Amino acid sequence: MNVAEAMTPRSSVVTVEIPGSRDDALEYLQNREFSSVPVVKPTDDGEEYRGIVTRESLIERPDEDQLALLMDDEIPTVAPDASITDAASLMFTEEERRLPVVDDSFEGIITVTDVVRSIAEGEVGDDTPVGDIATREIMTTHTDTPIGAAERQLFYANVPYAIVLDDSGGMAGIVTSVDILRTAEIVEGSESTGNSFADQDNEWMWEGIKGVGSRTLPTRNVELPSIAVDELMTDDVITIATNKSIQDAAQTMITHDIEQIPLVSGDKLVGIVRDIDLLRAL
């Protein structure tokens, strides 16, 4: 199976054009919950691919408004006739969740989800048990953690999820970066550079995150409400046993539209199966 058979074709890909502004991408990244948007530039010879704007680039570059300076133009590209396994290997080694498909022009985009769907449908992959490829280091947080602090945990751990533990250390739920972004409010016109987690003496401000820095975007601020993780986490957590195959995991991810599944042995949490882990099995 090649990339062209699994990718989202150009006709179905939402893009933004340069020259453009932060607001052009915000429409898709927050309001429509896309994880990224390709950036193109119209030319006399057709459309030219230039880069990708992600959620992270908008949040981590709060002073920048120009798309050309927000986009990542170093993400590798893949040809439409490349194999799915080659694309999966490139995503895994480069730690990229999506690859622009480029021939003479921008042909489309292939994502981790596209590869996972191919595994789920039996187009690629084998019967490798998920226990062999799961990530054993688990990111955790607590039910009472303010979501601002949880967002910082995910950022510094460079993972998109956290298993939420209750007071007894049991698994109470799971929270993702998408869950957190969904609660954010865009405040137009504010020039505050204060810490958007909370004021220094606010009851929601943890000692450990004081002075981390502003999480407010000047002019167009993205502010997180003062609520705890247990108010937005998913508490009906889907799990998978260690002896299930990567195809079983892929089918579960596609069916439930999730990117990671806690791995259990009996009633014990022993790891997590991320969609990127399935790519490693290829």
N, C-alpha and C positions, 0 to 999 in steps of 0.2 A: 504494500500500500504506500502511495506517495503523498507528499504534502498537499498537492492540489486536490486530492480526493477528500481530505479531512479538514482543510482550512475553511475559514469564512471568506468568501470571495469579496473582491473590492466593491461590488454592487450592494453588498449587505453591511459593509463596514462604515460606521460613522467616523468622520474625520473632522479636524479643524484645519484652517488654512493660516499660513503666515503671509503677510503680517497679521497678527491677531493679538488678543489680550487674554488675561487670566479668566475673565468672565466667559469667554467662548468655551473653555474647557470645563469650568465649574458646572455649567448647565448639564453636562453628561456625567461628570465624576461624582457629583453629590446628588443632584435631583434625580438622575436616572441610574445612579449607583453603578456606573461603569468603573472598572479598575484602572483603565487607561484609554487614551485616545490618540491614534496616530495623527501626525502633523504632516500636511502636504503643502506644496507650493505650486500653484498653476503657472505654467510656462507656455511659450508659443509652440513648444513641441509636445505638450500634454502635461499630465500631472506628475510631479516629482516628489518622491518620498523624502522627508527630511528628518523625522525623529518621532519620539513618543512622549506624551505628557502623562504622568501618573498622579494618583492621589498624593503619594508621598512627596512628589516634587512641588506640589502646590502648598502643602503644609510646611515643608522644610525650607522653602524659599519665600518667606512671607513678604519680603520687600520688593519682590520682582513681579512686574505686571505683564511683560512682553513674552508671548509664547516662545519666541525664538530663543529666549534665555531660560525658559522653564523646561523646555523639552530635553530629553536625553537623546543625543544623536550618535551614541556609541553602542547602542544595542545591536548585536549581530543580526544579520538577515539570513534568510534561507531561500533557496530556489524552489519553484513549484514542483520540479521533478525529483527533488531529494526524497529519500525514504522517510517514513514516519520515525523509524528508529534513529536515524541520523538527526532529525529535528529534536527528538526527545533527549538524545545525548548532549546536543548543543545547549538545550534549555537547562539540563541538569548541571553541566560543567560551568556554564556561564551564570547560573543562578538567575535565569530570566523566566518569567511566567508567560511571556508571549514573544513571538518572533515575527517581524514583518516579512512577508513573502514578496520578494522582489526579483523580477527578471529584467527586462529593459525598462519596465515601469512598475508601479506599486500594484501587485496582483491581489493582495489580501493579507490576512493575518492568521497565524496558527497559534493556539494557546495550549496551556497545560490541560485545560478541560477538553479540548479537541482530541488530544492524545489519550486522555482517560476514557473518553467515549469510544475510541477505537479499541482500547483494551476491553471495555465492557461488552462490545459487540463481537469480540473474538477475532478481530482483524489482525491484532498483534498481541504478543505476550504469550505466557505459558501458565503452568499450574504452580508457580512459585508461591509458597505460603507467605502470607503477609508478616508472619512472625520473623521471617528471615530478612525483611527489608524495612521493618518499622523503625522509627526513631525512638530510642529508649530514654533520651533526655526529654522531660516533659515540662513545659512552661505552665506554671500555676499562679493563681491569684486567689483572693479570699472574697467571700460574698459581700463583705462590708467595704471593700476597696473602692474609693472614689474613682469614677471612670477616667478622670484626668490622670490619676496615678496609674491606672491600668493601661492607658494609652502610652504612657512613658515606658512602662514595663515592656510592652510589645515592641516599641520602637528600639529600645536598647538591646533587647534579645533578638531583634530582627526576625520575628515570627509573627504570623497574622492571627494567632489564637492564644487563649489561655484556658486551661482547665480550672474551673472555679471550685474551690474547696470550702466546706462548711467548718464549723467550730470543732468537729470531731475528726477532721482530716479526710472526710469522705467526699466523693465527687458530687457536687451539687448542680453543676451545669457546665456550659462552655460559652465563652464570649470571644468574638472575633473583631478585627479592626473594622470590618464593614458594619457590625452592630454599633460600634462606637461612633463612626462617621455619620451614621444615620441619625444620631441624636444631636449632632452639631447644628448650630444656628449660624447663618451668615448675617452679620450685622454690618450694614452699609454705613460708611462715613465716619466710623469711629477711628480715632487716632491713638487710642490707648495702647501703650506698650506693656501694660501690667501683665501679671501672670494669670492666664485665663483659667488655670485650675481652680484658683480661689485666692482671696486675700491671705496675707501671711497669718492672720489670726482667725481666719475662718475655720469653723469646725470640720470642714471638708478638706482642709490642707494638712497633709501628713508631714511630719517633721522631715522625713527622708526625701521629700521632693521640694522643699523650700529652696528657692534660689536656683532651680533648674533652668529657668529662663522663660521667656514669653512663649505661650502657645497661641497667642492672639495674632491674627494677620492684620497688620496695619491697613487702614482704609477699608478693606473688606475682611472683617474679622470672622474667623471660624471659632466659635466659643462652645465649650462643652458644659452642659448643665451640671449642677451639683447634686448628682444622684449616685447611688452605689451600684456596683456591678450586678447585684442580684435583681435590680429593676429592669435590666435589659438583656441578661444572659438567656440562653436557651436551656431550660431545665429538663426537657425531655430528650436526653442525650442518646444518640444512636451509637452503639459500640460494635466491635467486631472481635471474634476469637482468633487466637494466634494461628490456628490450623486452616483458616479460610484462605482461598487463593487470591491473587492480585485481581483476577477477573471479578470475584465476588465483591472485593472492595470497590473496584471501579463501578460496578453496577449499583452498589449502594450509594456512592457519591453522586452519580448521575441522577438516580431516582429521587434522592432527597436534596439535590442541589447544595452539596457541602464539599469542602475542600480537605477536611481532615476527620478521622474517625478514631476515638480512643480505643486502644488495644487492651483487651482483657484476657486474663487467664483465670477461669472460674469467676470469682467476684472481685478479683484483684486487678487494679489498673497497672499495666506493665509497660505501656508505651503509647505511641500515637502513630497512626498511619496517615501520612500526608499525601496529597495527590502527587507531589514532586517525588515522593518515595517510590511510587509506582513506575515513574519514568526511569528511575535507577535500575529497576528490575529488567528493563529492556536492553 
